[in-house]
């Protein structure tokens, strides 16, 4: 079953591309027609591409890996933050810090600095500092929180990148390509899809268009997480069952031994009685 349909995408305005003079020829296979100087995207192909991307994202989430969402353009920020938070995935909606992927250890140090400042606030060390020092540290903490707070739980490189507007986030795409990290992206008619592993041809400027596509992708991620949870529960139950079976075997052996031991004396007692019965008959 398709995760979206033609009517949903049409209503959200996913078919509107850019002006004809701004197009990228590599997007020609996904352009249906031109109207009033604007390219119209073929939504039938968009539906197929959304399903492909959603299935791949589902498998990534099912394997317990992280997908990093990137959208620093104004109309996409709030939507991406909401959808990514709902599926417990990291996201970047402020400025993309250069080297975030290719120089990941340095980014982790900045995140640890934020954690260190939090510890200073909790253990009372702040009380020994001057007002000026407190103000400087607070500003530094606020800046780190704004830029890196949403990736505080990202302890290793993400397994995939989901990008809204590949032209604006070209640095993030280049870093992912350099490290071999698969890139999922909403690609408009003015963008180059060649460096994108899972491209979704659609309008990347309209809020409704971005939201309907993210809904489908994040729903797939949520399904993957649920399946992973169910599988882990089944594995745990099977493990407990096998442990109980292993514990039951020695008890069964001991029970059989005790039964054999209790039956043996009875047999010995019955034997003399039988001899006594046979003795008179012999006389």
PELIN-V595397 format. One line per field, one symbol per residue. psi: psi as a letter, one per 30 degrees, with the letter a starting at -180 (. if undefined). burial: b if it has 16 or more other C-alpha atoms within 10 Angstrom, else e. Layout:
BEGIN
psi = ???
burial = ???
END
This chain:
BEGIN
psi = kkflleeeeeefgffjalkefglkffgefgkelkkhgkkkkjfeeeeeeeeeeeeeeeeeeegglkkjkkjfkeffeeeeeeeeeeghklljfakjjkgeefheeeeeeeeeeeeeeeeeeeggfefflleeeeeeeeeeeeeeeeefefgegjflklflkjkjjfeehfeeeeeeeefgkkkkkjklfgljfegkejkjjljgfkeeeeeeeeeeeeeeeeeeeeeeeeeeeeeeeeeeeeeeeeefeeeeeeeeeeeeeffeeeeeefeeeeeeefeeee.
burial = eebbeeeebeebbbbbbbbbeebeeebeebbeeeeeebbbbbbebbbbbbbbbbbbbbbbbbeebbbbbbbbbeebbebbbebbeebebbbbbbebeeebbbeeeebbeebeebeebeeeeeeeebeeeeeeeeeeeeeebeebeebbbbbbebeebbbbbbbbbbeebebbbbbbeeeebbbbbbbbbbbbbebbbbbbbbbbbebbbbbbbbbbbbbbbbbbbebbeeeeeeeeeeeeeeeeeeeeeeeeeeeeeeeeeeeeeeeeeeeeeeeeeeeeeee
END
